[in-house]
Amino acid sequence: MKIEAIFAVVLLATLSITIISLKILIPFLASRKMGQKILEIGPRWHKNKEGTPTMGGLSFIFAIIIVFLMFLILAKEKLDITQLLCSLNIIVYSLLNAMIGIIDDFAKLRKAKNEGLTPLSKFLLQAICAILFLVSLHFTVGINTRIYLPFVDVSVELSFIYYILAFLILCGVVNSVNLTDGIDGLAASIVATTGIFFAVINFLIVKDYTIAFFSAALIGGMLGFLTYNFYPAKVFMGDTGSLFLGGLVVSMSFLIDNILLVLVYGFVFVCEAGSVILQVLWFKISKGKRLFKMAPLHHHFEKCGLSEVKIVLLFTFVSVIFGMLAFWGVGNL
């Protein structure tokens, strides 16, 4: 089967399975009273979202896994062992992060408040997943420790330092995607642009079956989820979904052998995490003053009077622009 056909089949299958799964999952979550708890310190108008079913990310996770198995059958003659092992590493790493999200979401439901795992516990679990991912990649497909610097066309050999940098980026981006999931449709919309970025790379540069799969799966899964998650959301993805997506978004950078480029095509995620870091630092330095009206950044725009829909459209537009910049800086593949 041609790569264009596989891309189309994966996209449509992931889209369809996600939508069908949500039709079953949302009533199930509601019947089990598995609803989102809202932080007291959040925007007051978010209180009316309390009780909206959460852990909806299980829908696109299920869809992507099912379609991945189908993809292995459709493209078995097109994949070499390196592509197969790399894609398996990415799927397993994303699922491990999803497991952390499931534990966190169940902890929130059990406590009946929006506080699950402690930040330290969550980070330690994410750190273990990142280390396992890098070790597995090293021994199964090998890791090129020469890093390409986007836009300046320079490569630098980092040796062991590469693994430290990769570890920090893996953990940082996963948490950034998690922070972005704060208003209806935002995280899914930005992740969809990541899928589009990889699809463009695939069809204009590399013609790689694994990139075709992951880009189509992201686009299809996010479009399917947005049918129920766009404002006003009928379901939230929860940490289950956002940590899974964070794992996919960052680990896909290994498909193009450029971990730094995630900081460009994932610019919105970087800004969301950066706003939290700056808010905390400025609060301590200024002894109680705030740099933003509220962090992460999307809440600042809410406090400035922008509606959730306008924020999603604005952030998605910015993500598309930086996806274009990332395409310019992708280098030789």
DRENDO-1510 file (C-alpha; in Angstrom, 1 decimal, always signed):
<recs>
REC; n; res; u; v; w
REC; 1; MET; +0.0; +0.0; +0.0 .
REC; 2; LYS; +1.3; +3.4; -0.9 .
REC; 3; ILE; +2.3; +5.9; +1.8 .
REC; 4; GLU; -0.4; +8.3; +0.9 .
REC; 5; ALA; -3.1; +5.6; +1.2 .
REC; 6; ILE; -1.7; +4.5; +4.6 .
REC; 7; PHE; -1.7; +8.1; +5.8 .
REC; 8; ALA; -5.4; +8.5; +4.7 .
REC; 9; VAL; -6.4; +5.1; +6.2 .
REC; 10; VAL; -4.7; +5.8; +9.6 .
REC; 11; LEU; -6.2; +9.3; +9.8 .
REC; 12; LEU; -9.7; +8.2; +9.1 .
REC; 13; ALA; -9.5; +5.1; +11.2 .
REC; 14; THR; -8.1; +7.0; +14.2 .
REC; 15; LEU; -10.7; +9.8; +13.8 .
REC; 16; SER; -13.6; +7.3; +13.6 .
REC; 17; ILE; -12.5; +5.0; +16.5 .
REC; 18; THR; -11.9; +8.1; +18.7 .
REC; 19; ILE; -15.5; +9.4; +18.0 .
REC; 20; ILE; -17.1; +6.0; +18.5 .
REC; 21; SER; -15.1; +5.5; +21.7 .
REC; 22; LEU; -16.2; +8.8; +23.1 .
REC; 23; LYS; -19.9; +8.0; +22.4 .
REC; 24; ILE; -19.5; +5.0; +24.7 .
REC; 25; LEU; -16.9; +6.5; +27.1 .
REC; 26; ILE; -18.6; +9.8; +28.0 .
REC; 27; PRO; -21.9; +8.2; +29.4 .
REC; 28; PHE; -19.8; +5.6; +31.2 .
REC; 29; LEU; -17.6; +8.2; +32.9 .
REC; 30; ALA; -20.6; +10.3; +33.8 .
REC; 31; SER; -22.4; +7.3; +35.3 .
REC; 32; ARG; -19.4; +6.5; +37.5 .
REC; 33; LYS; -19.3; +10.2; +38.5 .
REC; 34; MET; -15.7; +10.5; +37.1 .
REC; 35; GLY; -16.0; +14.3; +36.7 .
REC; 36; GLN; -13.3; +17.0; +36.7 .
REC; 37; LYS; -12.7; +18.9; +39.9 .
REC; 38; ILE; -11.8; +22.6; +39.5 .
REC; 39; LEU; -9.1; +24.4; +41.5 .
REC; 40; GLU; -10.4; +27.1; +43.8 .
REC; 41; ILE; -7.6; +29.4; +42.6 .
REC; 42; GLY; -8.6; +29.1; +39.0 .
REC; 43; PRO; -10.8; +31.5; +37.0 .
REC; 44; ARG; -14.2; +31.7; +38.8 .
REC; 45; TRP; -16.1; +31.0; +35.6 .
REC; 46; HIS; -14.5; +27.6; +35.4 .
REC; 47; LYS; -16.6; +26.4; +38.3 .
REC; 48; ASN; -19.4; +25.6; +35.9 .
REC; 49; LYS; -17.1; +23.0; +34.3 .
REC; 50; GLU; -17.0; +21.0; +37.5 .
REC; 51; GLY; -18.3; +17.5; +37.0 .
REC; 52; THR; -17.5; +17.3; +33.3 .
REC; 53; PRO; -16.3; +13.8; +32.6 .
REC; 54; THR; -12.5; +13.5; +32.6 .
REC; 55; MET; -10.0; +10.8; +31.4 .
REC; 56; GLY; -11.5; +11.2; +27.9 .
REC; 57; GLY; -8.0; +10.8; +26.6 .
REC; 58; LEU; -8.5; +7.0; +26.8 .
REC; 59; SER; -10.5; +7.4; +23.6 .
REC; 60; PHE; -7.7; +8.5; +21.4 .
REC; 61; ILE; -5.2; +6.3; +23.2 .
REC; 62; PHE; -7.3; +3.3; +22.4 .
REC; 63; ALA; -7.8; +4.5; +18.8 .
REC; 64; ILE; -4.1; +5.0; +18.3 .
REC; 65; ILE; -3.1; +1.7; +19.7 .
REC; 66; ILE; -5.7; -0.2; +17.6 .
REC; 67; VAL; -4.7; +1.7; +14.4 .
REC; 68; PHE; -1.0; +1.1; +15.2 .
REC; 69; LEU; -1.6; -2.6; +15.2 .
REC; 70; MET; -3.4; -2.2; +11.9 .
REC; 71; PHE; -0.5; -0.1; +10.6 .
REC; 72; LEU; +2.0; -2.9; +11.4 .
REC; 73; ILE; +0.0; -5.2; +9.2 .
REC; 74; LEU; -0.5; -2.7; +6.3 .
REC; 75; ALA; +3.1; -1.6; +6.2 .
REC; 76; LYS; +4.9; -4.7; +7.3 .
REC; 77; GLU; +6.7; -5.0; +4.0 .
REC; 78; LYS; +7.7; -1.3; +4.0 .
REC; 79; LEU; +9.2; -1.1; +7.5 .
REC; 80; ASP; +12.8; -2.0; +8.3 .
REC; 81; ILE; +13.7; -3.2; +11.7 .
REC; 82; THR; +15.0; +0.2; +12.8 .
REC; 83; GLN; +11.7; +1.9; +11.9 .
REC; 84; LEU; +9.7; -0.8; +13.7 .
REC; 85; LEU; +11.8; -0.6; +16.9 .
REC; 86; CYS; +11.8; +3.2; +16.9 .
REC; 87; SER; +8.0; +3.3; +16.6 .
REC; 88; LEU; +7.6; +0.7; +19.3 .
REC; 89; ASN; +9.8; +2.7; +21.6 .
REC; 90; ILE; +7.7; +5.8; +21.0 .
REC; 91; ILE; +4.4; +4.0; +21.6 .
REC; 92; VAL; +5.6; +2.4; +24.8 .
REC; 93; TYR; +7.1; +5.6; +26.1 .
REC; 94; SER; +3.8; +7.5; +25.4 .
REC; 95; LEU; +1.8; +4.7; +27.1 .
REC; 96; LEU; +4.0; +4.8; +30.2 .
REC; 97; ASN; +3.3; +8.5; +30.5 .
REC; 98; ALA; -0.4; +7.7; +30.1 .
REC; 99; MET; -0.1; +5.3; +33.0 .
REC; 100; ILE; +1.2; +8.1; +35.2 .
REC; 101; GLY; -1.7; +10.2; +34.1 .
REC; 102; ILE; -4.2; +7.4; +34.9 .
REC; 103; ILE; -2.7; +7.1; +38.4 .
REC; 104; ASP; -2.9; +10.9; +38.8 .
REC; 105; ASP; -6.5; +11.1; +37.6 .
REC; 106; PHE; -7.7; +8.4; +39.8 .
REC; 107; ALA; -5.9; +10.0; +42.8 .
REC; 108; LYS; -7.8; +13.2; +42.0 .
REC; 109; LEU; -11.1; +11.4; +41.8 .
REC; 110; ARG; -10.4; +9.5; +45.0 .
REC; 111; LYS; -9.6; +12.7; +46.9 .
REC; 112; ALA; -12.5; +14.5; +45.2 .
REC; 113; LYS; -10.3; +17.5; +44.4 .
REC; 114; ASN; -7.9; +18.7; +41.7 .
REC; 115; GLU; -4.8; +17.4; +43.5 .
REC; 116; GLY; -3.5; +14.0; +42.5 .
REC; 117; LEU; +0.1; +12.9; +42.7 .
REC; 118; THR; +2.5; +15.3; +44.3 .
REC; 119; PRO; +4.7; +17.2; +41.8 .
REC; 120; LEU; +7.8; +15.4; +43.0 .
REC; 121; SER; +6.1; +11.9; +42.7 .
REC; 122; LYS; +4.9; +12.8; +39.2 .
REC; 123; PHE; +8.3; +14.1; +38.1 .
REC; 124; LEU; +10.1; +11.0; +39.5 .
REC; 125; LEU; +7.8; +8.7; +37.5 .
REC; 126; GLN; +8.3; +10.8; +34.4 .
REC; 127; ALA; +12.0; +10.8; +34.9 .
REC; 128; ILE; +12.1; +7.0; +35.1 .
REC; 129; CYS; +10.0; +6.8; +31.9 .
REC; 130; ALA; +12.4; +9.2; +30.1 .
REC; 131; ILE; +15.5; +7.2; +31.2 .
REC; 132; LEU; +13.9; +3.9; +30.1 .
REC; 133; PHE; +13.1; +5.4; +26.8 .
REC; 134; LEU; +16.6; +6.7; +26.1 .
REC; 135; VAL; +18.2; +3.5; +27.3 .
REC; 136; SER; +15.9; +1.4; +25.1 .
REC; 137; LEU; +16.5; +3.7; +22.1 .
REC; 138; HIS; +20.3; +3.4; +22.7 .
REC; 139; PHE; +20.3; -0.4; +22.7 .
REC; 140; THR; +17.7; -1.1; +20.1 .
REC; 141; VAL; +18.2; +1.5; +17.3 .
REC; 142; GLY; +21.1; +3.6; +18.5 .
REC; 143; ILE; +21.1; +7.3; +19.2 .
REC; 144; ASN; +23.0; +9.9; +17.2 .
REC; 145; THR; +24.6; +12.1; +19.8 .
REC; 146; ARG; +25.5; +14.8; +17.2 .
REC; 147; ILE; +22.9; +17.5; +17.5 .
REC; 148; TYR; +21.8; +19.7; +14.7 .
REC; 149; LEU; +21.2; +23.4; +15.6 .
REC; 150; PRO; +18.2; +24.6; +13.6 .
REC; 151; PHE; +18.5; +27.7; +11.4 .
REC; 152; VAL; +22.3; +28.0; +11.6 .
REC; 153; ASP; +23.1; +24.7; +9.8 .
REC; 154; VAL; +25.7; +23.6; +12.4 .
REC; 155; SER; +26.0; +20.2; +14.0 .
REC; 156; VAL; +27.7; +19.7; +17.4 .
REC; 157; GLU; +28.9; +16.4; +18.9 .
REC; 158; LEU; +27.6; +16.2; +22.5 .
REC; 159; SER; +28.5; +12.7; +23.4 .
REC; 160; PHE; +27.1; +11.9; +26.9 .
REC; 161; ILE; +25.8; +15.4; +27.3 .
REC; 162; TYR; +23.3; +14.6; +24.6 .
REC; 163; TYR; +21.5; +12.2; +26.9 .
REC; 164; ILE; +21.2; +14.8; +29.7 .
REC; 165; LEU; +19.8; +17.3; +27.2 .
REC; 166; ALA; +17.4; +14.7; +25.8 .
REC; 167; PHE; +16.3; +13.8; +29.3 .
REC; 168; LEU; +15.5; +17.4; +30.2 .
REC; 169; ILE; +13.6; +18.0; +27.0 .
REC; 170; LEU; +11.6; +14.8; +27.4 .
REC; 171; CYS; +10.5; +15.6; +30.9 .
REC; 172; GLY; +10.0; +19.3; +30.1 .
REC; 173; VAL; +7.8; +18.9; +27.1 .
REC; 174; VAL; +5.6; +16.2; +28.6 .
REC; 175; ASN; +4.9; +18.6; +31.5 .
REC; 176; SER; +4.4; +21.5; +29.1 .
REC; 177; VAL; +1.6; +19.7; +27.2 .
REC; 178; ASN; +0.0; +18.8; +30.5 .
REC; 179; LEU; +0.0; +22.5; +31.5 .
REC; 180; THR; -1.5; +23.5; +28.2 .
REC; 181; ASP; -4.6; +21.3; +28.8 .
REC; 182; GLY; -6.4; +24.0; +30.8 .
REC; 183; ILE; -9.2; +25.3; +28.6 .
REC; 184; ASP; -11.6; +23.6; +26.2 .
REC; 185; GLY; -9.9; +22.4; +23.0 .
REC; 186; LEU; -6.6; +24.0; +23.5 .
REC; 187; ALA; -4.2; +21.1; +24.0 .
REC; 188; ALA; -5.9; +19.0; +21.3 .
REC; 189; SER; -5.7; +21.9; +18.8 .
REC; 190; ILE; -2.0; +22.5; +19.4 .
REC; 191; VAL; -1.2; +18.8; +19.2 .
REC; 192; ALA; -3.1; +18.6; +15.9 .
REC; 193; THR; -0.8; +21.2; +14.5 .
REC; 194; THR; +2.2; +19.1; +15.5 .
REC; 195; GLY; +0.7; +16.2; +13.5 .
REC; 196; ILE; +0.3; +18.6; +10.5 .
REC; 197; PHE; +3.9; +19.7; +10.8 .
REC; 198; PHE; +5.1; +16.1; +10.7 .
REC; 199; ALA; +2.8; +15.3; +7.8 .
REC; 200; VAL; +4.2; +18.2; +5.8 .
REC; 201; ILE; +7.8; +16.9; +6.5 .
REC; 202; ASN; +6.7; +13.4; +5.5 .
REC; 203; PHE; +5.2; +14.3; +2.1 .
REC; 204; LEU; +7.6; +17.1; +1.1 .
REC; 205; ILE; +10.9; +15.6; +2.4 .
REC; 206; VAL; +11.3; +12.1; +3.7 .
REC; 207; LYS; +8.4; +9.8; +2.6 .
REC; 208; ASP; +8.8; +7.8; +5.8 .
REC; 209; TYR; +6.1; +5.3; +6.8 .
REC; 210; THR; +6.5; +5.7; +10.6 .
REC; 211; ILE; +6.2; +9.5; +10.3 .
REC; 212; ALA; +3.2; +9.0; +8.1 .
REC; 213; PHE; +1.6; +6.9; +10.8 .
REC; 214; PHE; +2.3; +9.1; +13.7 .
REC; 215; SER; +1.3; +12.3; +12.0 .
REC; 216; ALA; -2.0; +10.8; +10.7 .
REC; 217; ALA; -2.7; +9.3; +14.1 .
REC; 218; LEU; -2.2; +12.6; +15.9 .
REC; 219; ILE; -4.4; +14.6; +13.4 .
REC; 220; GLY; -7.1; +12.0; +13.4 .
REC; 221; GLY; -7.1; +11.4; +17.1 .
REC; 222; MET; -7.2; +15.1; +17.9 .
REC; 223; LEU; -9.9; +16.0; +15.3 .
REC; 224; GLY; -12.0; +13.1; +16.7 .
REC; 225; PHE; -11.5; +14.3; +20.3 .
REC; 226; LEU; -12.2; +17.9; +19.4 .
REC; 227; THR; -15.8; +17.0; +18.3 .
REC; 228; TYR; -16.5; +16.6; +22.1 .
REC; 229; ASN; -13.8; +18.7; +23.6 .
REC; 230; PHE; -14.1; +22.0; +21.7 .
REC; 231; TYR; -15.9; +24.7; +23.7 .
REC; 232; PRO; -18.2; +24.0; +25.5 .
REC; 233; ALA; -16.4; +20.7; +26.3 .
REC; 234; LYS; -18.4; +17.6; +27.0 .
REC; 235; VAL; -15.3; +15.7; +28.1 .
REC; 236; PHE; -11.8; +16.5; +29.2 .
REC; 237; MET; -8.7; +14.4; +28.3 .
REC; 238; GLY; -7.3; +14.4; +31.8 .
REC; 239; ASP; -3.7; +13.9; +32.7 .
REC; 240; THR; -4.2; +10.4; +31.1 .
REC; 241; GLY; -4.5; +12.1; +27.7 .
REC; 242; SER; -2.3; +15.1; +28.1 .
REC; 243; LEU; +0.7; +13.0; +29.4 .
REC; 244; PHE; +0.3; +10.5; +26.6 .
REC; 245; LEU; +0.2; +13.3; +24.0 .
REC; 246; GLY; +3.2; +14.9; +25.7 .
REC; 247; GLY; +5.1; +11.7; +25.3 .
REC; 248; LEU; +4.2; +11.5; +21.6 .
REC; 249; VAL; +4.9; +15.1; +20.8 .
REC; 250; VAL; +8.4; +15.0; +22.2 .
REC; 251; SER; +9.4; +11.5; +21.2 .
REC; 252; MET; +8.4; +12.1; +17.6 .
REC; 253; SER; +11.4; +14.5; +17.4 .
REC; 254; PHE; +13.6; +11.4; +17.4 .
REC; 255; LEU; +12.0; +10.4; +14.1 .
REC; 256; ILE; +13.6; +13.4; +12.4 .
REC; 257; ASP; +16.8; +13.0; +14.5 .
REC; 258; ASN; +16.4; +16.5; +16.0 .
REC; 259; ILE; +15.3; +16.9; +19.6 .
REC; 260; LEU; +15.9; +20.6; +19.6 .
REC; 261; LEU; +13.2; +21.2; +17.0 .
REC; 262; VAL; +10.4; +20.3; +19.4 .
REC; 263; LEU; +11.2; +23.6; +21.1 .
REC; 264; VAL; +10.1; +25.3; +17.8 .
REC; 265; TYR; +7.1; +23.2; +16.6 .
REC; 266; GLY; +6.1; +23.0; +20.3 .
REC; 267; PHE; +6.6; +26.7; +20.9 .
REC; 268; VAL; +3.2; +27.2; +22.5 .
REC; 269; PHE; +3.9; +24.4; +25.0 .
REC; 270; VAL; +7.3; +26.0; +25.8 .
REC; 271; CYS; +5.5; +29.3; +26.4 .
REC; 272; GLU; +2.9; +27.7; +28.7 .
REC; 273; ALA; +5.6; +26.1; +30.8 .
REC; 274; GLY; +7.8; +29.2; +30.7 .
REC; 275; SER; +5.0; +31.4; +32.0 .
REC; 276; VAL; +4.6; +29.2; +35.1 .
REC; 277; ILE; +8.4; +29.2; +35.8 .
REC; 278; LEU; +8.6; +33.0; +35.3 .
REC; 279; GLN; +5.5; +33.5; +37.5 .
REC; 280; VAL; +7.0; +31.5; +40.4 .
REC; 281; LEU; +10.4; +33.2; +40.0 .
REC; 282; TRP; +9.0; +36.7; +39.8 .
REC; 283; PHE; +6.7; +36.0; +42.8 .
REC; 284; LYS; +9.7; +35.1; +44.9 .
REC; 285; ILE; +12.0; +37.8; +43.7 .
REC; 286; SER; +9.4; +40.6; +44.0 .
REC; 287; LYS; +8.1; +39.2; +47.3 .
REC; 288; GLY; +4.5; +38.6; +46.3 .
REC; 289; LYS; +4.0; +40.4; +43.0 .
REC; 290; ARG; +2.8; +38.6; +39.9 .
REC; 291; LEU; +4.2; +38.9; +36.4 .
REC; 292; PHE; +1.1; +37.5; +34.8 .
REC; 293; LYS; -2.5; +37.8; +36.0 .
REC; 294; MET; -2.5; +34.0; +36.2 .
REC; 295; ALA; -0.3; +31.2; +34.9 .
REC; 296; PRO; -0.2; +29.1; +32.7 .
REC; 297; LEU; -0.3; +31.7; +29.9 .
REC; 298; HIS; -3.8; +30.8; +28.6 .
REC; 299; HIS; -5.3; +31.8; +32.0 .
REC; 300; HIS; -3.6; +35.2; +31.7 .
REC; 301; PHE; -5.4; +35.8; +28.4 .
REC; 302; GLU; -8.6; +34.7; +30.0 .
REC; 303; LYS; -8.1; +37.2; +32.8 .
REC; 304; CYS; -7.5; +39.8; +30.1 .
REC; 305; GLY; -11.0; +39.2; +28.8 .
REC; 306; LEU; -10.4; +36.8; +25.8 .
REC; 307; SER; -12.9; +34.0; +25.4 .
REC; 308; GLU; -11.7; +30.4; +25.4 .
REC; 309; VAL; -12.5; +30.1; +21.7 .
REC; 310; LYS; -10.5; +33.2; +20.8 .
REC; 311; ILE; -7.5; +31.9; +22.9 .
REC; 312; VAL; -7.6; +28.5; +21.2 .
REC; 313; LEU; -7.7; +30.2; +17.8 .
REC; 314; LEU; -4.9; +32.6; +18.7 .
REC; 315; PHE; -2.6; +29.9; +20.2 .
REC; 316; THR; -3.3; +27.5; +17.2 .
REC; 317; PHE; -2.4; +30.3; +14.8 .
REC; 318; VAL; +0.9; +30.9; +16.7 .
REC; 319; SER; +1.5; +27.1; +16.6 .
REC; 320; VAL; +1.0; +27.0; +12.9 .
REC; 321; ILE; +3.5; +29.9; +12.4 .
REC; 322; PHE; +6.1; +28.2; +14.5 .
REC; 323; GLY; +5.4; +24.9; +12.7 .
REC; 324; MET; +6.4; +26.7; +9.5 .
REC; 325; LEU; +9.6; +28.0; +11.1 .
REC; 326; ALA; +10.4; +24.5; +12.3 .
REC; 327; PHE; +10.0; +23.2; +8.7 .
REC; 328; TRP; +12.5; +25.8; +7.6 .
REC; 329; GLY; +14.9; +24.7; +10.3 .
REC; 330; VAL; +14.6; +21.0; +9.9 .
REC; 331; GLY; +17.8; +20.6; +8.0 .
REC; 332; ASN; +18.8; +17.5; +6.0 .
REC; 333; LEU; +16.9; +14.3; +6.7 .
</recs>
